[in-house]
């Protein structure tokens, strides 16, 4: 019998492209996660199941884990690849032969206090986390249950210390 236990992920977004505030402002706080143009990240999205949880990570300026989202629709073709007006256009991908996929996500919660990358690097329980690996640039990453629990604990502690 296949394991149906929800898995955990990390999704990276540049805050000036699509921030957690943009997700919070989206209708039903839900959107499609489009524009992934890396085969490894695409393949990881294909493993996502409805109910899986994803840490929402702002890259670039003040890199931080800023919240939590849930997968609400499993991988399906990314239609932005077919639109020549889209920043994510890829002429190799067509409706008949899609190359890229996306998933739908819904906001679960925004952390009142971001968890900055330098802080995460100091937490022993996060050693080995893909995000903290030198040179890691993957926009979709698996997260172990232990790492996920540690991040949520840190978010709760930051809230308790700075209400």
C-alpha positions, 0 to 999 in steps of 0.5 A: 500500500503506498504511503499516503502521509502528507509530504513536506516541501519548500517553495522559493519565490522572489518577493518582488515577483510573487510574495506571500502577501500576494498569495494572501491577497489572491482569491481564496488565498489560492494560486497556481505555482507557475514558471518553474523551468528546471527539470528537477524542480518540475519532477519534484512538483510531480510528486506533490499530493493534495494536502502536502505542506510547503514552506514559503520562502522569499529568496533574494532580498532578506532570504527567509521562510515567511509562511506555510502553504498547502498543495490543493491541486496536483501537477498539471501542465503550466499554460504560461509556457505556451503564452508568448507574452508571458515571462515564462514562455517556452516555445518547446512546450505546447498544449499537445506536448507540455514540458512544464507543470505547476501545482495549485497552493493555498495559504495556510499561514503567514509567519508574523516574523520571517525566519532568515536564512542566517538564523536557519544556518545556526540550527543543528536540527536543520543540518542537511536541509537542501536549502542550506546546502552551499550552491543550492538554487532549486526553487522546489525542494523536499523537506524532511518531516523533522526539518519541517517540524523544526521550522514550525517550532522556530516560527512559533517561538519567534511569535512567542518572543515577539508577539 
